[in-house]
């Protein structure tokens, strides 16, 4: 059980980094049109669609910040469940 929790935490951390890279790609013209950009878009876009209801402020979208915060909450919840079950 401890191994599974460790793997899930590692996957969540990796996905958070993919979201950060996705955000950084938006700073460079046509970066999302590259092969790497397309792969990252396919990984991140479905999750980010859940946060489309958040309006941008001054042209800056805070959806990725909220999405990463939600992932941290999930990660902390999984860790708490692990502690609850004595793992």
C-alpha positions in Angstrom: 0.0 0.0 0.0 2.9 2.4 0.8 4.3 1.7 -2.6 1.0 2.6 -4.3 0.8 5.8 -2.4 4.3 6.7 -3.3 3.6 6.0 -7.0 0.4 8.1 -7.0 2.2 11.0 -5.3 5.0 10.8 -7.8 2.6 10.8 -10.7 0.7 13.8 -9.3 4.0 15.7 -8.9 5.0 14.8 -12.5 1.6 16.0 -13.8 2.0 19.3 -11.9 5.3 19.8 -13.7 3.6 19.0 -17.0 1.1 21.7 -16.3 3.9 24.1 -15.5 5.6 23.3 -18.7 2.3 23.7 -20.6 2.0 27.2 -19.1 5.5 28.1 -20.1 4.9 26.9 -23.6 2.2 29.6 -23.9 4.9 32.3 -23.6 6.7 31.2 -26.8 5.0 31.6 -30.3 4.1 28.3 -31.9 5.6 26.3 -29.1 2.4 24.3 -28.6 2.4 23.5 -32.3 5.6 21.4 -32.0 5.5 17.7 -31.4 6.3 18.1 -27.7 3.7 20.8 -27.4 1.0 18.6 -29.0 1.8 15.8 -26.5 1.7 18.1 -23.6 -1.6 19.6 -24.9 -3.2 16.2 -25.1 -2.2 15.5 -21.5 -3.2 18.8 -20.0 -6.2 20.1 -21.9 -8.8 17.6 -20.7 -7.9 18.4 -17.1 -7.7 22.1 -17.7 -11.2 22.2 -19.3 -12.6 21.5 -15.8 -11.4 25.0 -14.8 -12.6 27.0 -17.8 -15.2 28.6 -15.7 -12.6 30.8 -14.0 -12.4 34.1 -15.9 -9.0 35.7 -16.7 -8.0 38.8 -14.8 -6.2 41.4 -16.9 -5.6 38.9 -19.6 -3.9 36.4 -17.2 -5.6 33.1 -16.6 -5.4 31.7 -13.1 -6.9 28.4 -14.1 -3.6 26.6 -13.9 -3.0 27.9 -10.4 -6.3 26.6 -9.3 -5.8 23.3 -11.1 -2.4 22.8 -9.4 -3.9 23.7 -6.0 -6.6 21.0 -6.6 -3.9 18.5 -7.4 -2.1 19.4 -4.1 -5.4 18.9 -2.2 -5.9 15.5 -3.8 -2.3 14.6 -3.0 -2.7 15.7 0.6 -6.0 13.7 0.8 -4.3 10.6 -0.4 -1.5 11.0 2.1 -4.0 11.6 4.9 -5.9 8.4 3.9 -2.6 6.5 4.0 -2.0 7.8 7.5 -5.5 6.9 8.5 -5.1 3.3 7.4 -1.7 3.1 9.1 0.5 3.0 6.1 
